[in-house]
Amino acid sequence: MIAYAITDPTTLNFDNLSSDLKRFAKMADMIVYRDKDTTNYKENAKAFITEAKKYKFDQILTHGDIDLACLLKADGVHLTSSQFDIIEKAKFFGLFTVVSTHTLSEVKEAEKLGADMITFSPIFETPNKGKPKGLGVLKEIASRANIPVIALGGILTDEQIEECKENGAKGFASIRYFL
């Protein structure tokens, strides 16, 4: 089961970057630097990628910016559900590409365009993300997808992770689980 850490300002403090990444590395196989509010994203991403490479993550990604991922030699990029138009560009540059999805049609489109894996969300109740899709929908999506489906949204416990696995997810992604 892939454990994918999505960072945000509540889980990653640049004053304690090394110790925070060490904590993540004990629990996560993959990690993405995500901060929608900072004005220093590029500088922070550079520090993040440099420090994260000291740990044994399978994939280290930036969020939403292909050019920055290439510049910083990140392993890949996590694209939002509004960035389908640049999936092929990410693949052209050899980036491992994760795409956020919320419907079966988005999953199939991400596959067609060459995404390596998708997150599907929200599975469980999570702040400001709308009504949860639930485990039944996750099972349906996972059974119809041809690339790994990573469950996302409200995953806080090992029990929820196991439920996602039992319903076909190849992994889980979370912010709060990694606190």
Phi, psi and omega in degrees: 000120180287131176252115187244112181271126174253118183274158169204174185300341178279343184244349184225118181245121183290345172286339179233038189304313182298312181291325177295316179293326175298318178297313179300317184298334178287341188240338190241145174272327182231156178211145176232138173273116181227124175206103185281350187252340185289148173266356182249033186303313184297315180294317179295319180299320178298313178297318180299308182299314180302313182287319183297330180293349177281351182245169188265054174282140176290324180218135175238121188237156167258169184250115168078359187231098182296314182299319179293319178302317178294313181303317184271001181058041172291159177288332184189194184218144173255116181261148179280172179288355175257011183242026180301330183292349179243010177301313182297324177296316179301316180292323178303321180274007174077021181274137169296127190237119175252137181233134175285131178226159181222355180219162177297321180296323176294320178301312182294323178294317178299317176301309183302324183275355173105011177303147179277328177200164178231151164263145177234127187205169349275140179278311180246171178301131179212146185302131172062025182241011177082185182294133179298145177286324180088168184288328179297316178292320176304314181299317179297314180299312182298324181288340183254353181272148178252004175232162182300135176257124179253116180289138182218146173112105175073018181274110186236343187231160175296328178296318178295321178299315179297320177298320178296317179299315180298338180255023168098353179294140176272351179187182177223152175234146181199157169261301189289334179300329187271006176293000000 
